[in-house]
């Protein structure tokens, strides 16, 4: 057994860790771009995401984001 080569279990844990960091980063990024919440509401979401990275991030992405948040506002009818 080579100590430099990860086992299947170690690779799985590493993969889950990487996915958790990506989920956390996406949640923080989308929260920072959302301007429809008050600063107090955004702070509460931030605390939820930081305190419980997996659950808080999942809740934000499933329940907290509002439709049309990622769009750049602009005049209608322009291409």
Contact map, one row per residue, 1 for C-alpha under 8 A:
1110000000000000000000000000000000000000000000000000000000000000000000000000000
1111100000000000000000000000000000000000000000000000000000000000000000000000000
1111110000000000000000000000000000000000000000000000000000000000000000000000000
0111110000000000000000000000000000000000000000000000000000000000000000000000000
0111111000000000000000000000000000000000000000000000000000000000000000000000000
0011111111100000000000000000000000000000000000000000000000000000000000000000000
0000111111100000000000000000000000000000000000000000000000000000000000000000000
0000011111110000000000000000000000000000000000000000000000000000000000000000000
0000011111111000000000000000000000000000000000000000000000000000000000000000000
0000011111111100000000000000000000000000000000000000000000000000000000000000000
0000011111111110000000000000000000000000000000000000000000000000000000000000000
0000000111111111000000000000000000000000000000000000000000000000000000000000000
0000000011111111100000000000000000000000000000000000000000000000000000000000000
0000000001111111110000000000000000000000000000000000000000000000000000000000000
0000000000111111111000000000000000000000000000000000000000000000000000000000000
0000000000011111111100000000000000000000000000000000000000000000000000000000000
0000000000001111111110000000000000000000000000000000000000000000000000000000000
0000000000000111111111000000000000000000000000000000000000000000000000000000000
0000000000000011111111100000000000000000000000000000000000000000000000000000000
0000000000000001111111110000000000000000000000000000110000000000000000000000000
0000000000000000111111111000000000000000000000000000000000000000000000000000000
0000000000000000011111111100000000000000000000000000000000000000000000000000000
0000000000000000001111111110000000000000000000000000010011000000000000000000000
0000000000000000000111111111000000000000000000001000110010000000000000000000000
0000000000000000000011111111100000000000000000000000000000000000000000000000000
0000000000000000000001111111110000000000000000000000000000000000000000000000000
0000000000000000000000111111111000000000000000001000000011011000000000000000000
0000000000000000000000011111111100000000000001001000000010000000000000000000000
0000000000000000000000001111111110000000000000000000000000000000000000000000000
0000000000000000000000000111111111000000000000000000000000000000100001000000000
0000000000000000000000000011111111000000010011000000000000000000100000000000000
0000000000000000000000000001111111100000000000000000000000000000000000000000000
0000000000000000000000000000111111100000000000000000000000000000000011000000000
0000000000000000000000000000011111111000000000000000000000000000100011000000000
0000000000000000000000000000000111111100000000000000000000000000000010000000000
0000000000000000000000000000000001111100000000000000000000000000000010000000000
0000000000000000000000000000000001111111110000000000000000000000000000000000000
0000000000000000000000000000000000111111110000000000000000000000000000000000000
0000000000000000000000000000000000001111111000000000000000000000000000000000000
0000000000000000000000000000000000001111111100000000000000000000000000000000000
0000000000000000000000000000000000001111111110000000000000000000000000000000000
0000000000000000000000000000001000001111111111000000000000000000000000000000000
0000000000000000000000000000000000000011111111100000000000000000000000000000000
0000000000000000000000000000000000000001111111110000000000000000000000000000000
0000000000000000000000000000001000000000111111111000000100010000000000000000000
0000000000000000000000000001001000000000011111111100000000000000000000000000000
0000000000000000000000000000000000000000001111111110000000000000000000000000000
0000000000000000000000000000000000000000000111111111100110000000000000000000000
0000000000000000000000010011000000000000000011111111111110010000000000000000000
0000000000000000000000000000000000000000000001111111100100000000000000000000000
0000000000000000000000000000000000000000000000111111100100000000000000000000000
0000000000000000000000000000000000000000000000011111111110000000000000000000000
0000000000000000000100010000000000000000000000011111111110000000000000000000000
0000000000000000000100110000000000000000000000001001111111000000000000000000000
0000000000000000000000000000000000000000000000001001111111100000000000000000000
0000000000000000000000000000000000000000000010011111111111110000000000000000000
0000000000000000000000110011000000000000000000011001111111111000000000000000000
0000000000000000000000100010000000000000000000000000011111111100000000000000000
0000000000000000000000000000000000000000000000000000001111111111000000000000000
0000000000000000000000000010000000000000000010001000000111111111100000000000000
0000000000000000000000000010000000000000000000000000000011111111100000000000000
0000000000000000000000000000000000000000000000000000000001111111100000000000000
0000000000000000000000000000000000000000000000000000000000111111110000000000000
0000000000000000000000000000000000000000000000000000000000111111110000000000000
0000000000000000000000000000011001000000000000000000000000011111111010000000000
0000000000000000000000000000000000000000000000000000000000000011111110000000000
0000000000000000000000000000000000000000000000000000000000000000111110000000000
0000000000000000000000000000000000000000000000000000000000000000011111100000000
0000000000000000000000000000000011110000000000000000000000000000111111100000000
0000000000000000000000000000010011000000000000000000000000000000000111110000000
0000000000000000000000000000000000000000000000000000000000000000000111111000000
0000000000000000000000000000000000000000000000000000000000000000000001111100000
0000000000000000000000000000000000000000000000000000000000000000000000111110000
0000000000000000000000000000000000000000000000000000000000000000000000011111000
0000000000000000000000000000000000000000000000000000000000000000000000001111110
0000000000000000000000000000000000000000000000000000000000000000000000000111110
0000000000000000000000000000000000000000000000000000000000000000000000000011111
0000000000000000000000000000000000000000000000000000000000000000000000000011111
0000000000000000000000000000000000000000000000000000000000000000000000000000111
